[in-house]
């Protein structure tokens, strides 16, 4: 049995362990959170190095991508460099392949066709594959990176503007401790100080996509009839979304024993199957394995009777320029 471990800077309350069979081989898949303790993550990685088949890094990226450039995150690379024997990934390979494919698959389903659907992607700079696919599908989109990661009421409306912001901001963001821009540790168990600049975008959107920890951190009381496309959800998260009136919950990674794991865990399993170094694996390698495994997005209809209604247009919610 192969052993695949995710070491996450997130909350240990979200830890989970499961077994799954891929292509006739059993895999033990586990997630271990360190509650935001970077040194504890380094210690665990040293202990696991050479003793498991592959490791995923959760709650942090090693690389972020724009359409044409790759940026190395300082603290993600510090974790990667701890490992000398065991292959390690951060999920970015699957974000650029599996998540792009999922959007294309969903777009063919009349229930989820993205053409002109008001779509909020809470953070796109770590998911350019999904962002590009949504734009190609014709979604009426808002990229919320400035709003939810940097707490500035600046909606991004086009992929070109997203790339421009990414190329301007990521060189500096990549140097910061991850906790300054992403919920880690106990922040994954609590809600932020939700303000109107966050809520209005949830009220506007029919579809909400992206990293679940960003989505969860700013959840309003009601999300009647919304479609959420994400991953890394627990059964508690599912129950919370059902209570809030979400109609469809779609996870981009497969459900394993009642839990949708992060892309980093699935990519770690993939690298152990493909048998190449991470830097040598191509998008075609990932797509070929996705096809062989017949992976499909997980679709749950939580509230069949609730439909989406919103009186808001973008003109209603867009920020007022400071000089007016």
TORKOL-4160 file (C-alpha; in steps of 0.2 Angstrom, whole numbers, padded with zeros to 4 digits, m for minus):
324
<pt num="1" X="0000" Y="0000" Z="0000"/>
<pt num="2" X="0007" Y="0017" Z="m0005"/>
<pt num="3" X="0007" Y="0031" Z="0008"/>
<pt num="4" X="0002" Y="0049" Z="0003"/>
<pt num="5" X="0003" Y="0062" Z="0017"/>
<pt num="6" X="m0002" Y="0080" Z="0016"/>
<pt num="7" X="0006" Y="0092" Z="0028"/>
<pt num="8" X="m0005" Y="0107" Z="0030"/>
<pt num="9" X="m0002" Y="0124" Z="0038"/>
<pt num="10" X="m0021" Y="0123" Z="0042"/>
<pt num="11" X="m0031" Y="0118" Z="0057"/>
<pt num="12" X="m0028" Y="0100" Z="0064"/>
<pt num="13" X="m0047" Y="0099" Z="0067"/>
<pt num="14" X="m0049" Y="0096" Z="0048"/>
<pt num="15" X="m0037" Y="0081" Z="0048"/>
<pt num="16" X="m0043" Y="0065" Z="0040"/>
<pt num="17" X="m0037" Y="0048" Z="0034"/>
<pt num="18" X="m0044" Y="0037" Z="0021"/>
<pt num="19" X="m0040" Y="0022" Z="0009"/>
<pt num="20" X="m0043" Y="0022" Z="m0010"/>
<pt num="21" X="m0039" Y="0011" Z="m0024"/>
<pt num="22" X="m0031" Y="0019" Z="m0040"/>
<pt num="23" X="m0028" Y="0007" Z="m0055"/>
<pt num="24" X="m0028" Y="m0008" Z="m0044"/>
<pt num="25" X="m0017" Y="m0002" Z="m0031"/>
<pt num="26" X="m0022" Y="0004" Z="m0013"/>
<pt num="27" X="m0017" Y="0021" Z="m0006"/>
<pt num="28" X="m0017" Y="0027" Z="0012"/>
<pt num="29" X="m0021" Y="0045" Z="0011"/>
<pt num="30" X="m0020" Y="0057" Z="0026"/>
<pt num="31" X="m0020" Y="0075" Z="0030"/>
<pt num="32" X="m0011" Y="0082" Z="0045"/>
<pt num="33" X="m0013" Y="0100" Z="0050"/>
<pt num="34" X="0000" Y="0110" Z="0061"/>
<pt num="35" X="m0012" Y="0124" Z="0066"/>
<pt num="36" X="m0001" Y="0137" Z="0057"/>
<pt num="37" X="0015" Y="0132" Z="0066"/>
<pt num="38" X="0028" Y="0133" Z="0052"/>
<pt num="39" X="0042" Y="0125" Z="0062"/>
<pt num="40" X="0031" Y="0110" Z="0066"/>
<pt num="41" X="0028" Y="0108" Z="0048"/>
<pt num="42" X="0046" Y="0107" Z="0045"/>
<pt num="43" X="0049" Y="0095" Z="0059"/>
<pt num="44" X="0035" Y="0083" Z="0052"/>
<pt num="45" X="0042" Y="0084" Z="0034"/>
<pt num="46" X="0059" Y="0079" Z="0041"/>
<pt num="47" X="0052" Y="0064" Z="0050"/>
<pt num="48" X="0042" Y="0058" Z="0034"/>
<pt num="49" X="0056" Y="0061" Z="0022"/>
<pt num="50" X="0060" Y="0044" Z="0015"/>
<pt num="51" X="0046" Y="0035" Z="0024"/>
<pt num="52" X="0031" Y="0039" Z="0013"/>
<pt num="53" X="0028" Y="0038" Z="m0006"/>
<pt num="54" X="0024" Y="0056" Z="m0009"/>
<pt num="55" X="0019" Y="0072" Z="0001"/>
<pt num="56" X="0008" Y="0086" Z="m0003"/>
<pt num="57" X="0009" Y="0103" Z="0005"/>
<pt num="58" X="m0007" Y="0111" Z="0010"/>
<pt num="59" X="m0012" Y="0128" Z="0016"/>
<pt num="60" X="0003" Y="0135" Z="0006"/>
<pt num="61" X="0009" Y="0135" Z="m0012"/>
<pt num="62" X="0027" Y="0133" Z="m0019"/>
<pt num="63" X="0023" Y="0141" Z="m0035"/>
<pt num="64" X="0010" Y="0153" Z="m0041"/>
<pt num="65" X="0006" Y="0156" Z="m0060"/>
<pt num="66" X="0000" Y="0169" Z="m0071"/>
<pt num="67" X="m0003" Y="0165" Z="m0089"/>
<pt num="68" X="0015" Y="0167" Z="m0094"/>
<pt num="69" X="0025" Y="0167" Z="m0078"/>
<pt num="70" X="0029" Y="0157" Z="m0063"/>
<pt num="71" X="0032" Y="0164" Z="m0046"/>
<pt num="72" X="0041" Y="0155" Z="m0032"/>
<pt num="73" X="0034" Y="0158" Z="m0014"/>
<pt num="74" X="0048" Y="0160" Z="m0002"/>
<pt num="75" X="0040" Y="0150" Z="0013"/>
<pt num="76" X="0033" Y="0137" Z="0001"/>
<pt num="77" X="0050" Y="0133" Z="m0006"/>
<pt num="78" X="0057" Y="0133" Z="0012"/>
<pt num="79" X="0046" Y="0118" Z="0016"/>
<pt num="80" X="0049" Y="0110" Z="m0001"/>
<pt num="81" X="0068" Y="0111" Z="0002"/>
<pt num="82" X="0066" Y="0101" Z="0019"/>
<pt num="83" X="0063" Y="0085" Z="0009"/>
<pt num="84" X="0078" Y="0076" Z="0001"/>
<pt num="85" X="0071" Y="0059" Z="m0003"/>
<pt num="86" X="0052" Y="0060" Z="m0004"/>
<pt num="87" X="0043" Y="0068" Z="m0019"/>
<pt num="88" X="0033" Y="0084" Z="m0014"/>
<pt num="89" X="0020" Y="0094" Z="m0023"/>
<pt num="90" X="0008" Y="0108" Z="m0019"/>
<pt num="91" X="m0007" Y="0104" Z="m0030"/>
<pt num="92" X="m0003" Y="0118" Z="m0044"/>
<pt num="93" X="m0001" Y="0105" Z="m0057"/>
<pt num="94" X="m0019" Y="0099" Z="m0055"/>
<pt num="95" X="m0026" Y="0116" Z="m0053"/>
<pt num="96" X="m0019" Y="0120" Z="m0070"/>
<pt num="97" X="m0026" Y="0104" Z="m0078"/>
<pt num="98" X="m0040" Y="0095" Z="m0068"/>
<pt num="99" X="m0049" Y="0111" Z="m0062"/>
<pt num="100" X="m0048" Y="0118" Z="m0080"/>
<pt num="101" X="m0056" Y="0101" Z="m0086"/>
<pt num="102" X="m0069" Y="0101" Z="m0073"/>
<pt num="103" X="m0076" Y="0118" Z="m0078"/>
<pt num="104" X="m0077" Y="0112" Z="m0096"/>
<pt num="105" X="m0086" Y="0097" Z="m0091"/>
<pt num="106" X="m0098" Y="0107" Z="m0080"/>
<pt num="107" X="m0101" Y="0119" Z="m0094"/>
<pt num="108" X="m0109" Y="0105" Z="m0105"/>
<pt num="109" X="m0122" Y="0102" Z="m0091"/>
<pt num="110" X="m0137" Y="0113" Z="m0094"/>
<pt num="111" X="m0138" Y="0115" Z="m0075"/>
<pt num="112" X="m0121" Y="0123" Z="m0074"/>
<pt num="113" X="m0118" Y="0131" Z="m0091"/>
<pt num="114" X="m0108" Y="0147" Z="m0086"/>
<pt num="115" X="m0113" Y="0158" Z="m0101"/>
<pt num="116" X="m0117" Y="0175" Z="m0093"/>
<pt num="117" X="m0119" Y="0167" Z="m0076"/>
<pt num="118" X="m0114" Y="0179" Z="m0062"/>
<pt num="119" X="m0098" Y="0171" Z="m0056"/>
<pt num="120" X="m0087" Y="0176" Z="m0041"/>
<pt num="121" X="m0070" Y="0168" Z="m0040"/>
<pt num="122" X="m0064" Y="0172" Z="m0023"/>
<pt num="123" X="m0045" Y="0170" Z="m0027"/>
<pt num="124" X="m0039" Y="0167" Z="m0045"/>
<pt num="125" X="m0020" Y="0170" Z="m0044"/>
<pt num="126" X="m0018" Y="0152" Z="m0037"/>
<pt num="127" X="m0030" Y="0145" Z="m0050"/>
<pt num="128" X="m0026" Y="0153" Z="m0067"/>
<pt num="129" X="m0032" Y="0136" Z="m0075"/>
<pt num="130" X="m0050" Y="0138" Z="m0068"/>
<pt num="131" X="m0050" Y="0156" Z="m0071"/>
<pt num="132" X="m0046" Y="0155" Z="m0089"/>
<pt num="133" X="m0059" Y="0141" Z="m0092"/>
<pt num="134" X="m0072" Y="0151" Z="m0084"/>
<pt num="135" X="m0068" Y="0166" Z="m0095"/>
<pt num="136" X="m0068" Y="0154" Z="m0110"/>
<pt num="137" X="m0085" Y="0148" Z="m0105"/>
<pt num="138" X="m0092" Y="0166" Z="m0105"/>
<pt num="139" X="m0095" Y="0168" Z="m0087"/>
<pt num="140" X="m0100" Y="0186" Z="m0081"/>
<pt num="141" X="m0085" Y="0185" Z="m0069"/>
<pt num="142" X="m0078" Y="0195" Z="m0054"/>
<pt num="143" X="m0060" Y="0189" Z="m0048"/>
<pt num="144" X="m0060" Y="0193" Z="m0029"/>
<pt num="145" X="m0041" Y="0192" Z="m0026"/>
<pt num="146" X="m0040" Y="0210" Z="m0020"/>
<pt num="147" X="m0056" Y="0209" Z="m0010"/>
<pt num="148" X="m0053" Y="0193" Z="m0001"/>
<pt num="149" X="m0035" Y="0191" Z="0000"/>
<pt num="150" X="m0029" Y="0209" Z="0001"/>
<pt num="151" X="m0045" Y="0216" Z="0009"/>
<pt num="152" X="m0047" Y="0230" Z="m0004"/>
<pt num="153" X="m0063" Y="0233" Z="m0013"/>
<pt num="154" X="m0056" Y="0231" Z="m0030"/>
<pt num="155" X="m0065" Y="0219" Z="m0041"/>
<pt num="156" X="m0056" Y="0212" Z="m0056"/>
<pt num="157" X="m0067" Y="0209" Z="m0071"/>
<pt num="158" X="m0056" Y="0202" Z="m0085"/>
<pt num="159" X="m0042" Y="0189" Z="m0087"/>
<pt num="160" X="m0030" Y="0203" Z="m0094"/>
<pt num="161" X="m0033" Y="0213" Z="m0078"/>
<pt num="162" X="m0030" Y="0198" Z="m0067"/>
<pt num="163" X="m0014" Y="0194" Z="m0076"/>
<pt num="164" X="m0008" Y="0213" Z="m0075"/>
<pt num="165" X="m0012" Y="0213" Z="m0056"/>
<pt num="166" X="m0003" Y="0196" Z="m0054"/>
<pt num="167" X="0013" Y="0201" Z="m0063"/>
<pt num="168" X="0013" Y="0217" Z="m0052"/>
<pt num="169" X="0009" Y="0210" Z="m0035"/>
<pt num="170" X="0015" Y="0192" Z="m0035"/>
<pt num="171" X="0034" Y="0197" Z="m0034"/>
<pt num="172" X="0031" Y="0205" Z="m0017"/>
<pt num="173" X="0017" Y="0194" Z="m0011"/>
<pt num="174" X="0028" Y="0178" Z="m0014"/>
<pt num="175" X="0040" Y="0185" Z="m0001"/>
<pt num="176" X="0027" Y="0186" Z="0013"/>
<pt num="177" X="0023" Y="0173" Z="0027"/>
<pt num="178" X="0008" Y="0164" Z="0020"/>
<pt num="179" X="m0003" Y="0168" Z="0035"/>
<pt num="180" X="m0004" Y="0187" Z="0030"/>
<pt num="181" X="m0013" Y="0182" Z="0014"/>
<pt num="182" X="m0022" Y="0166" Z="0017"/>
<pt num="183" X="m0032" Y="0158" Z="0032"/>
<pt num="184" X="m0020" Y="0146" Z="0041"/>
<pt num="185" X="m0021" Y="0138" Z="0058"/>
<pt num="186" X="m0036" Y="0143" Z="0069"/>
<pt num="187" X="m0042" Y="0156" Z="0055"/>
<pt num="188" X="m0048" Y="0140" Z="0046"/>
<pt num="189" X="m0061" Y="0137" Z="0060"/>
<pt num="190" X="m0067" Y="0155" Z="0063"/>
<pt num="191" X="m0076" Y="0168" Z="0052"/>
<pt num="192" X="m0068" Y="0185" Z="0048"/>
<pt num="193" X="m0075" Y="0202" Z="0052"/>
<pt num="194" X="m0087" Y="0201" Z="0037"/>
<pt num="195" X="m0090" Y="0218" Z="0030"/>
<pt num="196" X="m0102" Y="0225" Z="0016"/>
<pt num="197" X="m0087" Y="0225" Z="0004"/>
<pt num="198" X="m0087" Y="0206" Z="0006"/>
<pt num="199" X="m0106" Y="0202" Z="0007"/>
<pt num="200" X="m0111" Y="0212" Z="m0008"/>
<pt num="201" X="m0101" Y="0201" Z="m0020"/>
<pt num="202" X="m0109" Y="0185" Z="m0012"/>
<pt num="203" X="m0126" Y="0193" Z="m0014"/>
<pt num="204" X="m0123" Y="0197" Z="m0033"/>
<pt num="205" X="m0115" Y="0180" Z="m0038"/>
<pt num="206" X="m0125" Y="0164" Z="m0043"/>
<pt num="207" X="m0109" Y="0154" Z="m0044"/>
<pt num="208" X="m0095" Y="0155" Z="m0031"/>
<pt num="209" X="m0079" Y="0147" Z="m0035"/>
<pt num="210" X="m0061" Y="0145" Z="m0028"/>
<pt num="211" X="m0052" Y="0140" Z="m0012"/>
<pt num="212" X="m0065" Y="0134" Z="0001"/>
<pt num="213" X="m0055" Y="0143" Z="0015"/>
<pt num="214" X="m0057" Y="0160" Z="0007"/>
<pt num="215" X="m0076" Y="0156" Z="0003"/>
<pt num="216" X="m0079" Y="0150" Z="0021"/>
<pt num="217" X="m0071" Y="0164" Z="0030"/>
<pt num="218" X="m0083" Y="0177" Z="0023"/>
<pt num="219" X="m0099" Y="0166" Z="0022"/>
<pt num="220" X="m0115" Y="0176" Z="0024"/>
<pt num="221" X="m0130" Y="0170" Z="0033"/>
<pt num="222" X="m0139" Y="0165" Z="0017"/>
<pt num="223" X="m0134" Y="0159" Z="0000"/>
<pt num="224" X="m0150" Y="0154" Z="m0007"/>
<pt num="225" X="m0149" Y="0144" Z="m0023"/>
<pt num="226" X="m0130" Y="0147" Z="m0026"/>
<pt num="227" X="m0119" Y="0135" Z="m0034"/>
<pt num="228" X="m0102" Y="0133" Z="m0026"/>
<pt num="229" X="m0087" Y="0125" Z="m0035"/>
<pt num="230" X="m0073" Y="0121" Z="m0023"/>
<pt num="231" X="m0064" Y="0107" Z="m0014"/>
<pt num="232" X="m0057" Y="0102" Z="0003"/>
<pt num="233" X="m0074" Y="0102" Z="0011"/>
<pt num="234" X="m0078" Y="0091" Z="0026"/>
<pt num="235" X="m0095" Y="0084" Z="0031"/>
<pt num="236" X="m0097" Y="0099" Z="0043"/>
<pt num="237" X="m0094" Y="0111" Z="0029"/>
<pt num="238" X="m0107" Y="0102" Z="0018"/>
<pt num="239" X="m0120" Y="0104" Z="0032"/>
<pt num="240" X="m0116" Y="0122" Z="0035"/>
<pt num="241" X="m0118" Y="0126" Z="0016"/>
<pt num="242" X="m0135" Y="0116" Z="0016"/>
<pt num="243" X="m0141" Y="0126" Z="0031"/>
<pt num="244" X="m0137" Y="0142" Z="0021"/>
<pt num="245" X="m0147" Y="0137" Z="0006"/>
<pt num="246" X="m0134" Y="0132" Z="m0006"/>
<pt num="247" X="m0142" Y="0123" Z="m0020"/>
<pt num="248" X="m0127" Y="0114" Z="m0028"/>
<pt num="249" X="m0110" Y="0110" Z="m0020"/>
<pt num="250" X="m0097" Y="0104" Z="m0033"/>
<pt num="251" X="m0080" Y="0098" Z="m0028"/>
<pt num="252" X="m0066" Y="0097" Z="m0041"/>
<pt num="253" X="m0057" Y="0083" Z="m0033"/>
<pt num="254" X="m0066" Y="0066" Z="m0030"/>
<pt num="255" X="m0074" Y="0062" Z="m0013"/>
<pt num="256" X="m0065" Y="0049" Z="m0003"/>
<pt num="257" X="m0074" Y="0041" Z="0012"/>
<pt num="258" X="m0085" Y="0057" Z="0013"/>
<pt num="259" X="m0072" Y="0070" Z="0011"/>
<pt num="260" X="m0065" Y="0080" Z="m0003"/>
<pt num="261" X="m0046" Y="0081" Z="m0001"/>
<pt num="262" X="m0036" Y="0096" Z="m0008"/>
<pt num="263" X="m0027" Y="0096" Z="m0025"/>
<pt num="264" X="m0010" Y="0094" Z="m0016"/>
<pt num="265" X="m0015" Y="0077" Z="m0009"/>
<pt num="266" X="m0022" Y="0070" Z="m0026"/>
<pt num="267" X="m0007" Y="0077" Z="m0035"/>
<pt num="268" X="0005" Y="0068" Z="m0023"/>
<pt num="269" X="m0004" Y="0052" Z="m0027"/>
<pt num="270" X="m0003" Y="0056" Z="m0045"/>
<pt num="271" X="0016" Y="0059" Z="m0044"/>
<pt num="272" X="0018" Y="0042" Z="m0036"/>
<pt num="273" X="0009" Y="0034" Z="m0050"/>
<pt num="274" X="0017" Y="0043" Z="m0064"/>
<pt num="275" X="0034" Y="0040" Z="m0057"/>
<pt num="276" X="0043" Y="0056" Z="m0064"/>
<pt num="277" X="0051" Y="0070" Z="m0055"/>
<pt num="278" X="0038" Y="0084" Z="m0052"/>
<pt num="279" X="0047" Y="0096" Z="m0063"/>
<pt num="280" X="0047" Y="0084" Z="m0077"/>
<pt num="281" X="0028" Y="0080" Z="m0077"/>
<pt num="282" X="0018" Y="0088" Z="m0091"/>
<pt num="283" X="0000" Y="0093" Z="m0092"/>
<pt num="284" X="m0003" Y="0079" Z="m0104"/>
<pt num="285" X="0004" Y="0067" Z="m0090"/>
<pt num="286" X="m0009" Y="0073" Z="m0078"/>
<pt num="287" X="m0023" Y="0073" Z="m0091"/>
<pt num="288" X="m0019" Y="0056" Z="m0097"/>
<pt num="289" X="m0020" Y="0049" Z="m0079"/>
<pt num="290" X="m0036" Y="0059" Z="m0075"/>
<pt num="291" X="m0044" Y="0050" Z="m0090"/>
<pt num="292" X="m0038" Y="0033" Z="m0085"/>
<pt num="293" X="m0045" Y="0035" Z="m0068"/>
<pt num="294" X="m0061" Y="0042" Z="m0075"/>
<pt num="295" X="m0061" Y="0056" Z="m0062"/>
<pt num="296" X="m0077" Y="0067" Z="m0062"/>
<pt num="297" X="m0082" Y="0081" Z="m0051"/>
<pt num="298" X="m0092" Y="0078" Z="m0036"/>
<pt num="299" X="m0110" Y="0085" Z="m0038"/>
<pt num="300" X="m0122" Y="0087" Z="m0023"/>
<pt num="301" X="m0139" Y="0095" Z="m0024"/>
<pt num="302" X="m0141" Y="0101" Z="m0006"/>
<pt num="303" X="m0157" Y="0111" Z="m0008"/>
<pt num="304" X="m0167" Y="0106" Z="m0024"/>
<pt num="305" X="m0182" Y="0117" Z="m0020"/>
<pt num="306" X="m0172" Y="0133" Z="m0018"/>
<pt num="307" X="m0168" Y="0144" Z="m0033"/>
<pt num="308" X="m0156" Y="0158" Z="m0035"/>
<pt num="309" X="m0163" Y="0176" Z="m0036"/>
<pt num="310" X="m0153" Y="0192" Z="m0035"/>
<pt num="311" X="m0159" Y="0210" Z="m0039"/>
<pt num="312" X="m0141" Y="0215" Z="m0040"/>
<pt num="313" X="m0131" Y="0220" Z="m0056"/>
<pt num="314" X="m0113" Y="0224" Z="m0056"/>
<pt num="315" X="m0118" Y="0243" Z="m0057"/>
<pt num="316" X="m0126" Y="0241" Z="m0040"/>
<pt num="317" X="m0111" Y="0233" Z="m0031"/>
<pt num="318" X="m0096" Y="0241" Z="m0039"/>
<pt num="319" X="m0085" Y="0252" Z="m0028"/>
<pt num="320" X="m0088" Y="0271" Z="m0029"/>
<pt num="321" X="m0071" Y="0279" Z="m0034"/>
<pt num="322" X="m0063" Y="0289" Z="m0020"/>
<pt num="323" X="m0062" Y="0305" Z="m0029"/>
<pt num="324" X="m0081" Y="0306" Z="m0033"/>
